[in-house]
Amino acid sequence: MTMTAKYTATIVAVTSSKGDFKDDDGKTIEFDSTKVYVQLDLTGEKSRGTVTQVYKVGKSDLYDILRLGSIELPFQAELEIQKVSNGREQREKVVGFQVLNRTRPSDQLTAGQAAAKAA
């Protein structure tokens, strides 16, 4: 059974990074991602305000394909999130990402369409 849900979210920051580094054992570790920072309400009896949650939405080229650098922050996006587990713990994985309220139809690429365009 797959658990997925779609959310409309306020994106307050976007980062893109690609490269590699050597770990303590000398092994080369590669990284390649675009991440969005989603605004969430802070709740609790003695808490108030907002916080951010970081989600990886794709590889670093997604930043350029969706022209995320040209969008005024904050912006609205739809995130499709899937719950996954390794048997001990569960986490959330973004399986769909779409910027909302763009003016041109060509700007309405989903993360899946962007990945196919980059291939």
C-alpha positions, 0 to 999 in steps of 0.5 A, a space after each residue: 500500500 502506498 500512502 501519498 498526499 498532495 499539499 499546497 505549500 508556501 515555499 520561502 527559500 530554494 537551494 540547488 547544489 551539486 558536487 562531491 567530497 571525500 569522506 574520512 575513509 577517502 571515498 568520494 561522495 557525490 551530491 546533487 539536489 534542489 531543495 525547497 524550504 516549506 513554511 509551517 505553523 509552529 504549534 504548542 501551548 507556549 509556541 507561536 510563529 512559523 518554522 521551515 521544513 526542508 524537502 528535496 524535490 529533485 536534482 540540481 538541474 531542476 532549479 534551472 529547468 523550472 526557473 526557480 531563481 526567477 520566481 519571487 519568494 515566497 511562492 505557492 507550490 503543490 507537493 506530492 508527498 509519499 510516506 516510505 519506510 525501511 521497516 524501522 522508521 518512516 520518512 516523507 519523500 517528495 514524488 511530485 512538485 509543481 509551482 502554482 500560479 505561473 503566468 505562462 503555460 510553459 512554466 507549469 512543469 511538474 518535477 516529473 516533466 522537468 526530469 524527462 525534459 532534462 534526459 
